[in-house]
């Protein structure tokens, strides 16, 4: 029999429902994998008892003949940005270390209601700010992948959802939640050879998710394949009156609608995405993707997204501005860390708390954000960036008059070694160059693994769809998945 921890969401759900194995056996298998993988540093907190508790409930419901939820028997990793009742939630920051929420995020509540269990809280870049998972207060997450040829260099799992991508790729969890503000689901998925989708902005509630940039943040699933992402997204999504940006729309049955036949569909290839500095092997994988979608029956059309080159600079004004506003609440007064030097006043406490509690990358973005929102620079930077954002969204609207989905690389390079880019924040920010435009426009986008490069590291292709058309994105992803036949797994060294 296949090792139970090699199975994905659909296979586990089916096996539990059919009685091939119990949900408790599944939870025990993944709990054991998590306990044995401390070298990867994917989890900040492990909750084996929560996984077993949920599993026992599913087994009892099955024995009693009760209907089972869409995630029944599937234990998952929860990115430590989602508030979990009674379990520490830190956003990987010292300033929230020890914070135990007395409430549950809407997304995690939806998943538990669907029968999922929690293996633990996953490590991430601090406050979701980073592209390599090197900014966490709790240490770097290490990718399970290594460069071929006997290299021992520790590789980046991508960011900010690096704990999620490592956990899924290393078979510590069959699936995990991620959040995507400017590529933080798609880029780590590409770096670790898994699948991840950022749905349309508002499709998943942001209530109970620690905020980075509120007009961009969106939760989504990370799993082994497209079907698993469709199942999990269906469980996560839904209208939430507690989130004013939540979409009041029914949640489609994306799993039932999966179809890799793209006959009659048009796929746009944006000419502006052929950027200088993109790895030639990435460009080759893009050509492969074009051929696969043609084989699936799609017509390929050339499109233009003329404001693409301005998307990244606009993002790195808007996102830090919103971060500066959101992170003002961490002041040492109400919750979290408090650093009160002897004989100091209120302003001294604010300064000392934030200096000790925030990491360098968070401080950098708060400073940038505060600067661009200041009286003398608001119009010159923030207002201009919002105008560029509107133009980027307009580019997509115009492009979608000519095509149904857009195909592009997910990242300009494969994974890089930890420490290789930490001295150059701009080089790090460029990792998001292909991912950010869809985030600015609030569109659904996913990364699907498409092969490995000459160093044996995974590569991903990105599909961007029209607003609310997650089905079109998933179907194009399925067409690539069926033709890429990606089966590579990291060799276990941890």
C-alpha positions in Angstrom: 0.0 0.0 0.0 1.1 3.6 -0.6 2.5 5.3 2.5 -0.5 7.1 4.0 1.6 10.4 4.2 2.2 10.4 0.5 -1.5 10.8 -0.1 -3.2 14.1 -0.9 -6.5 15.7 0.2 -8.7 13.8 -2.3 -7.1 10.4 -1.6 -7.2 10.8 2.2 -10.8 11.9 2.1 -11.8 9.0 -0.1 -9.8 6.4 1.9 -11.4 7.6 5.2 -14.9 7.6 3.7 -14.5 4.1 2.2 -12.9 2.7 5.4 -9.5 1.9 3.8 -8.0 3.5 6.9 -9.2 5.6 9.8 -8.8 9.4 10.2 -6.8 8.6 13.4 -4.3 6.6 11.4 -3.8 9.5 9.0 -3.4 12.0 11.8 -0.9 9.7 13.6 1.1 9.3 10.4 1.4 13.0 9.8 2.0 13.8 13.4 5.0 11.4 13.3 6.4 13.1 10.2 6.1 16.5 11.8 7.8 15.3 14.9 10.7 13.9 12.9 11.2 17.0 10.8 12.4 19.7 13.2 15.4 20.3 11.0 13.2 22.0 8.5 11.8 24.4 11.1 8.5 24.5 9.2 6.3 24.7 12.4 6.4 27.3 15.2 3.9 25.3 17.3 2.8 21.7 16.8 -0.7 20.5 17.9 -0.8 16.7 17.5 -3.6 16.5 20.0 -5.8 18.8 17.8 -5.2 16.6 14.8 -6.2 13.5 16.7 -9.2 15.1 18.2 -10.6 16.1 14.8 -9.7 12.7 13.4 -11.6 10.9 16.2 -14.7 13.0 15.5 -14.6 12.1 11.8 -14.2 8.4 12.7 -17.1 8.6 15.1 -19.3 10.4 12.6 -18.5 7.8 9.9 -19.3 5.0 12.3 -22.6 6.7 13.2 -23.5 7.1 9.5 -23.4 10.9 9.6 -22.5 12.8 6.5 -18.8 13.8 6.3 -17.4 17.2 5.3 -15.3 18.0 2.2 -12.1 17.9 4.3 -13.1 15.0 6.5 -10.0 13.2 7.9 -7.5 15.5 6.4 -5.0 17.0 8.8 -3.5 20.3 7.6 -0.9 22.9 8.6 -2.2 26.4 9.5 0.0 29.3 8.6 0.7 31.2 11.8 -1.0 34.3 10.5 -4.5 32.8 11.2 -5.9 33.3 14.7 -6.5 29.9 16.3 -8.5 29.7 19.5 -6.4 28.7 22.4 -3.3 28.2 20.3 -0.4 30.7 20.1 -0.6 33.0 17.0 2.5 35.1 16.4 2.8 36.1 12.7 6.4 34.8 13.3 7.1 38.0 15.2 8.6 38.5 18.7 6.1 41.3 19.3 3.2 38.7 19.3 5.1 35.8 21.0 2.9 34.3 23.6 -0.4 35.7 22.2 -3.2 33.2 22.6 -6.3 34.3 20.7 -9.7 33.7 22.4 -11.3 33.5 18.9 -10.9 31.6 15.7 -10.3 33.0 12.2 -13.2 32.5 9.8 -11.0 30.5 7.3 -9.8 28.1 10.0 -13.4 27.8 11.4 -14.6 26.9 7.9 -11.9 24.2 7.6 -12.6 22.7 11.0 -16.3 22.6 10.1 -15.4 20.7 6.9 -13.7 18.0 8.9 -10.0 19.1 8.7 -7.7 18.8 11.7 -4.7 21.0 12.7 -1.2 19.6 12.8 0.2 22.9 14.0 1.0 26.5 13.2 3.4 27.0 10.3 6.4 29.3 10.2 6.5 32.3 7.8 8.3 35.5 7.1 7.5 37.9 9.9 4.1 39.5 9.4 4.2 37.9 5.9 6.9 40.3 4.8 9.5 38.5 2.8 10.2 36.2 -0.2 12.5 33.7 1.3 11.3 32.8 4.8 14.4 34.4 6.4 12.7 37.1 8.4 10.9 35.0 11.0 11.8 35.6 14.6 11.6 31.8 15.0 14.4 31.1 12.5 14.6 30.3 8.8 12.4 27.7 7.3 14.5 25.3 5.2 13.3 23.9 1.9 13.4 20.0 1.7 14.9 20.4 -1.8 18.7 20.5 -2.5 20.6 21.4 -5.6 21.7 18.3 -7.4 25.4 17.3 -7.4 25.8 16.8 -3.7 25.3 20.4 -2.7 24.5 20.9 1.0 23.4 24.5 0.6 20.2 25.2 2.5 17.6 26.3 -0.1 14.8 28.9 0.3 11.3 27.5 0.4 10.0 30.9 -0.8 8.0 33.4 1.2 6.1 34.4 3.0 4.3 31.0 3.2 7.5 29.1 3.4 6.5 26.9 6.3 3.4 25.9 4.3 5.3 25.1 1.1 8.0 23.1 3.0 5.4 21.2 5.0 3.5 20.1 1.9 6.6 19.3 -0.2 8.2 17.3 2.7 5.0 15.3 3.3 4.6 16.8 6.8 1.0 17.8 5.8 -1.1 16.9 2.8 -2.1 20.6 2.5 -1.7 23.9 4.2 -3.2 27.4 4.3 -1.2 30.2 2.9 -1.8 33.9 2.4 -0.9 35.9 -0.7 -0.3 39.7 -0.6 2.1 40.0 -3.5 2.9 36.3 -4.4 3.2 34.6 -1.0 1.3 31.5 -2.0 2.4 31.3 -5.6 6.2 31.9 -5.3 6.7 29.4 -2.5 4.6 26.8 -4.3 6.8 27.3 -7.4 10.0 27.0 -5.3 9.0 23.7 -3.7 7.2 21.9 -6.5 3.6 22.1 -5.1 0.4 23.8 -6.2 -1.1 26.9 -4.7 -3.9 29.3 -5.6 -4.6 32.9 -4.6 -8.4 33.3 -5.2 -10.1 36.6 -6.2 -9.7 39.2 -3.5 -12.6 38.8 -1.1 -13.3 35.2 -1.9 -11.8 34.1 1.5 -12.5 36.1 4.7 -9.7 38.1 6.2 -11.3 38.1 9.6 -9.0 36.7 12.2 -6.0 36.9 9.8 -3.1 39.1 11.1 -3.1 42.0 8.6 -0.2 43.0 6.4 -1.7 45.1 3.6 -5.5 44.9 3.9 -6.4 45.8 0.3 -4.1 43.0 -1.0 -4.1 40.1 1.6 -5.9 37.0 0.5 -5.9 33.5 1.9 -5.7 30.4 -0.2 -4.7 26.7 -0.2 -1.4 25.0 -0.9 -1.4 21.3 -1.8 0.0 18.6 -4.0 -2.2 19.1 -7.0 -5.0 21.1 -8.6 -7.8 18.9 -7.4 -6.7 19.2 -3.8 -6.5 22.9 -4.1 -10.0 23.0 -5.5 -11.4 20.9 -2.6 -9.6 23.0 0.1 -10.5 26.4 -1.5 -14.2 25.3 -1.5 -13.9 24.7 2.2 -12.1 27.9 3.0 -14.2 30.3 0.9 -17.5 32.0 1.6 -19.2 35.2 2.5 -18.4 36.6 6.0 -20.3 39.6 7.4 -17.4 40.2 9.8 -15.1 41.2 6.8 -16.3 44.3 4.9 -14.3 43.2 1.8 -15.8 39.7 1.7 -17.6 38.7 -1.5 -21.3 38.0 -1.0 -21.3 35.3 -3.7 -22.1 31.6 -3.6 -19.1 29.3 -3.5 -19.0 27.2 -6.7 -18.2 23.5 -6.5 -14.8 23.9 -8.1 -13.9 20.3 -7.7 -17.0 19.1 -9.7 -16.2 21.7 -12.4 -12.6 20.5 -13.0 -12.0 19.9 -16.7 -8.6 20.0 -18.4 -10.2 20.2 -21.9 -9.6 23.9 -23.0 -11.2 23.6 -26.4 -12.7 27.0 -27.3 -10.6 28.8 -24.7 -8.0 31.5 -25.4 -4.8 31.8 -23.4 -3.0 35.2 -23.4 0.8 35.4 -23.4 1.9 38.8 -22.1 4.8 40.1 -24.1 5.9 42.4 -21.2 6.7 39.3 -19.0 9.7 38.4 -21.1 11.9 40.4 -18.7 15.6 40.9 -18.7 17.3 38.8 -16.1 14.7 35.9 -16.2 16.4 32.6 -16.1 16.5 30.9 -19.5 15.2 27.7 -18.0 12.2 29.6 -16.7 11.6 30.9 -20.3 11.9 27.4 -21.6 9.3 26.1 -19.1 7.0 28.9 -20.3 7.3 27.7 -23.9 6.5 24.2 -22.7 3.4 25.5 -20.9 2.3 27.2 -24.1 2.6 24.0 -26.0 0.7 22.0 -23.3 -2.2 24.4 -23.4 -2.3 24.3 -27.2 -2.4 20.5 -26.8 -5.3 20.9 -24.4 -7.3 22.6 -27.2 -6.7 26.3 -26.3 -5.9 29.0 -28.8 -2.8 31.0 -27.8 -2.9 34.8 -28.3 -0.3 37.5 -27.8 -1.5 40.2 -25.3 -0.1 43.3 -23.8 0.0 44.4 -20.2 1.8 47.7 -20.8 2.0 48.9 -17.1 3.6 45.7 -15.9 7.0 47.4 -15.3 5.4 49.9 -12.9 3.5 47.2 -10.9 6.4 46.2 -8.5 7.3 49.8 -7.6 3.7 50.6 -7.0 3.2 47.5 -4.8 6.3 48.4 -2.7 4.6 51.8 -1.9 1.0 50.6 -1.3 1.8 47.5 0.7 4.3 49.2 3.1 1.9 52.1 3.5 -0.9 49.7 4.6 1.5 47.8 6.8 2.6 51.0 8.5 -1.1 51.7 9.3 -1.9 48.1 10.3 1.2 47.6 12.5 0.6 50.8 14.5 -1.6 48.7 16.8 1.4 46.9 18.2 2.4 49.4 20.7 3.0 47.4 23.9 -0.2 48.7 25.5 -3.0 46.2 24.8 -1.4 42.9 24.0 1.8 41.3 22.9 5.3 42.3 23.9 5.9 45.3 26.2 9.4 46.7 26.7 9.3 49.4 29.5 12.7 50.7 30.3 13.1 51.9 33.9 12.0 55.4 34.5 10.6 55.8 30.9 7.4 57.4 29.7 4.8 56.3 27.2 6.7 57.4 24.1 9.8 55.5 25.3 7.7 52.4 25.8 6.3 52.6 22.3 9.8 53.0 20.8 11.4 50.3 22.9 8.6 47.8 22.3 8.6 48.3 18.6 12.4 48.3 18.4 12.6 45.0 20.2 9.5 43.4 18.8 9.8 44.0 15.0 12.5 42.5 12.8 14.6 44.4 10.3 12.4 43.8 7.3 9.2 44.8 9.2 11.0 48.0 10.4 12.1 48.7 6.8 8.6 48.4 5.4 7.0 50.4 8.3 9.6 53.2 7.7 8.9 53.2 3.9 5.1 53.2 4.5 5.2 56.0 7.1 7.3 58.1 4.8 5.0 57.7 1.7 2.0 58.5 3.8 3.5 61.6 5.4 2.0 65.0 4.6 4.7 66.2 2.2 5.0 62.9 0.2 1.5 61.4 0.2 0.5 62.8 -3.3 4.0 62.2 -4.8 4.1 58.5 -3.8 0.9 56.9 -2.4 -1.6 58.7 -4.6 0.6 58.0 -7.7 1.0 54.4 -6.8 -2.8 54.0 -6.5 -3.2 55.5 -9.9 -0.7 53.0 -11.3 -2.6 50.2 -9.5 -5.8 51.3 -11.4 -3.9 51.2 -14.7 -2.5 47.7 -14.0 -6.1 46.5 -13.3 -7.3 48.2 -16.5 -4.5 46.4 -18.4 -6.0 43.1 -17.3 -9.5 44.1 -18.1 -8.5 45.0 -21.6 -6.4 41.8 -22.0 -9.4 39.6 -20.9 -11.4 41.0 -23.8 -9.0 38.9 -26.0 -8.4 35.8 -23.8 -9.9 33.7 -21.0 -6.8 33.1 -18.9 -3.2 34.4 -18.9 -0.1 32.1 -18.8 3.2 33.4 -17.3 6.1 32.2 -15.3 5.5 32.3 -11.5 9.1 33.4 -10.6 12.1 34.8 -12.5 14.4 32.1 -11.1 14.2 28.8 -9.3 14.8 28.7 -5.5 18.1 30.2 -4.3 20.2 29.4 -1.3 19.4 30.9 2.1 21.6 34.0 2.7 22.3 34.5 -1.1 20.0 37.6 -1.3 19.6 38.9 2.2 22.1 41.7 1.7 20.1 43.1 -1.3 16.5 43.9 -0.5 15.8 45.0 -4.1 17.0 41.7 -5.5 14.7 39.9 -3.0 11.7 42.1 -4.0 12.3 41.2 -7.7 11.2 37.7 -6.8 7.6 38.9 -6.9 7.9 40.7 -10.3 5.5 38.2 -12.1 3.2 37.7 -9.1 2.5 41.2 -8.0 0.4 42.5 -11.0 -2.4 39.9 -10.3 -2.4 40.9 -6.6 -2.7 44.6 -7.4 -5.7 43.8 -9.6 -7.3 41.4 -7.1 -7.4 38.5 -9.6 -7.3 34.8 -9.0 -3.9 33.3 -9.9 -2.2 29.9 -9.2 1.1 28.3 -9.6 1.4 24.7 -10.9 4.7 22.8 -11.0 6.0 22.1 -14.5 9.4 20.4 -14.1 12.8 20.8 -12.6 15.8 22.8 -13.8 19.3 21.6 -14.5 20.1 21.7 -10.8 17.1 19.5 -9.9 15.0 22.3 -8.4 11.3 22.7 -9.2 9.9 25.3 -11.5 6.3 26.7 -11.6 4.0 28.2 -14.2 1.4 30.8 -13.3 -2.2 31.1 -14.5 -4.1 34.3 -14.0 -7.8 34.5 -14.5 -10.7 37.0 -14.6 -12.2 38.1 -11.3 -14.4 35.4 -9.8 -13.2 32.8 -12.4 -11.3 30.5 -10.2 -12.8 27.6 -12.2 -11.0 28.8 -15.4 -7.7 29.1 -13.5 -8.1 25.7 -12.0 -9.0 24.1 -15.3 -6.0 25.6 -17.1 -3.8 24.5 -14.2 -5.2 21.0 -14.5 -4.4 21.0 -18.3 -0.8 21.8 -17.4 -0.7 19.3 -14.6 -1.9 16.5 -16.8 0.8 17.2 -19.4 3.7 18.2 -17.2 3.3 14.9 -15.2 5.4 16.4 -12.4 6.2 13.6 -9.9 9.6 14.8 -8.6 10.0 14.7 -4.8 12.8 16.0 -2.6 15.1 13.2 -1.4 14.7 12.9 2.4 17.8 14.3 4.3 16.1 15.8 7.4 
